[in-house]
Amino acid sequence: MVSSTTSVVTDFPNLAYDGRGQKFAVVNGSGTTVIVAAVTGMKIRLLAGIFNSTDNSTPPVLNIQTKPSGTAVSLTGQMSAQNNVNIVFPFNPAGWMETDAGDIFQMATTGTFTGCVVYEEVAAE
């Protein structure tokens, strides 16, 4: 427990990166692209990410999804971007979204996106 706002600000770097096993993955693709492969018994939780649209023809659309063995389920809905514009998820230690245990973390797009994500694997409860 911290005793003041100053302490919270000072200690934030230690709280944000507390050794829980953050991992990194590259985002690069169009259509349906796996960002993080499924891990048995684990959820994939997005902590941060940047998605840059590199399609210069039509405004691309990004949809981040969880993919079980059947049909993919949208985690974000369709997010429209302009050409060469970033969709950013700033670092959030609680996470922005997560897959179900054992699901793939993927994107479905109508254009090309590049970037990277920071994520963690979380044991299913």
C-alpha positions as CSV (number, residue, x, y, z in Angstrom):
1,M,0.0,0.0,0.0
2,V,1.4,3.4,-0.9
3,S,0.9,6.4,1.3
4,S,0.6,9.3,-1.3
5,T,0.0,10.2,-4.9
6,T,3.7,10.9,-5.2
7,S,4.5,7.4,-4.1
8,V,2.1,5.9,-6.6
9,V,3.7,7.8,-9.5
10,T,7.2,6.9,-8.3
11,D,6.3,3.2,-7.9
12,F,4.2,2.9,-11.1
13,P,7.1,1.4,-13.2
14,N,7.5,-1.4,-10.5
15,L,3.8,-2.0,-10.4
16,A,3.3,-2.1,-14.2
17,Y,6.1,-4.5,-14.9
18,D,5.9,-6.9,-11.9
19,G,7.5,-9.9,-13.5
20,R,4.2,-11.7,-14.3
21,G,5.7,-12.9,-17.6
22,Q,4.7,-10.3,-20.2
23,K,5.4,-11.5,-23.8
24,F,5.6,-9.8,-27.1
25,A,4.3,-10.6,-30.6
26,V,4.6,-9.0,-34.0
27,V,1.5,-7.9,-35.9
28,N,1.8,-8.3,-39.6
29,G,-0.8,-9.4,-42.0
30,S,-4.1,-9.0,-43.8
31,G,-7.3,-11.0,-43.8
32,T,-7.4,-13.5,-40.9
33,T,-4.0,-13.5,-39.1
34,V,-3.0,-15.3,-35.9
35,I,-1.3,-12.9,-33.5
36,V,-0.7,-15.4,-30.7
37,A,-1.2,-19.1,-31.0
38,A,-3.4,-21.0,-28.6
39,V,-1.9,-22.2,-25.3
40,T,-3.6,-25.2,-23.7
41,G,-5.3,-24.2,-20.5
42,M,-4.2,-20.5,-20.8
43,K,-6.0,-17.3,-21.7
44,I,-4.2,-14.7,-23.8
45,R,-4.7,-11.2,-22.2
46,L,-3.8,-8.1,-24.3
47,L,-1.9,-5.6,-22.1
48,A,-0.8,-3.2,-24.9
49,G,-0.7,-3.0,-28.6
50,I,-0.2,-0.9,-31.7
51,F,-1.8,-1.7,-35.0
52,N,-0.7,0.5,-38.0
53,S,-2.8,0.4,-41.1
54,T,-0.6,0.3,-44.2
55,D,-3.2,-0.2,-46.8
56,N,-3.3,2.8,-49.2
57,S,-6.3,1.9,-51.2
58,T,-9.4,1.9,-49.0
59,P,-9.8,2.7,-45.3
60,P,-9.0,-0.7,-43.6
61,V,-11.0,-2.3,-40.8
62,L,-9.5,-4.2,-37.9
63,N,-11.4,-6.7,-35.8
64,I,-9.5,-8.4,-32.9
65,Q,-10.9,-11.9,-32.2
66,T,-10.7,-15.0,-30.0
67,K,-10.8,-18.2,-32.0
68,P,-11.9,-21.4,-30.4
69,S,-12.0,-24.6,-32.5
70,G,-15.2,-23.3,-34.2
71,T,-16.2,-19.8,-35.3
72,A,-14.2,-16.7,-34.2
73,V,-15.7,-14.4,-31.7
74,S,-15.0,-10.6,-31.9
75,L,-13.4,-9.0,-28.9
76,T,-13.5,-5.4,-30.2
77,G,-16.0,-5.2,-33.0
78,Q,-14.9,-3.6,-36.3
79,M,-12.6,-0.6,-35.8
80,S,-12.1,1.6,-38.9
81,A,-8.7,3.2,-39.5
82,Q,-7.4,5.7,-42.0
83,N,-4.4,5.0,-44.1
84,N,-1.1,4.9,-42.1
85,V,-2.9,5.6,-38.8
86,N,-2.3,3.7,-35.6
87,I,-4.9,2.0,-33.4
88,V,-3.3,2.1,-30.0
89,F,-4.0,0.2,-26.8
90,P,-1.7,1.9,-24.2
91,F,-0.2,-0.3,-21.5
92,N,-3.0,-1.5,-19.1
93,P,-1.8,-3.8,-16.3
94,A,-5.4,-5.1,-16.0
95,G,-5.5,-5.9,-19.7
96,W,-7.8,-4.7,-22.5
97,M,-9.3,-8.0,-23.4
98,E,-8.6,-11.7,-23.2
99,T,-9.4,-14.9,-25.1
100,D,-11.1,-17.9,-23.5
101,A,-8.7,-20.6,-22.3
102,G,-7.0,-22.5,-25.2
103,D,-8.2,-20.0,-27.9
104,I,-6.2,-18.3,-30.6
105,F,-5.7,-14.5,-30.4
106,Q,-6.1,-13.2,-34.0
107,M,-7.1,-10.3,-36.1
108,A,-9.4,-10.2,-39.1
109,T,-8.9,-7.2,-41.4
110,T,-10.0,-5.7,-44.7
111,G,-6.5,-4.2,-45.2
112,T,-2.9,-4.8,-44.0
113,F,-1.9,-4.0,-40.4
114,T,1.6,-4.1,-38.8
115,G,2.6,-3.4,-35.3
116,C,3.2,-5.3,-32.1
117,V,1.4,-6.4,-28.9
118,V,2.4,-7.1,-25.3
119,Y,0.4,-9.9,-23.7
120,E,0.4,-12.4,-20.9
121,E,-0.8,-15.9,-20.6
122,V,-3.3,-16.3,-17.7
123,A,-4.2,-19.6,-16.2
124,A,-7.9,-20.5,-16.6
125,E,-9.8,-20.4,-13.3
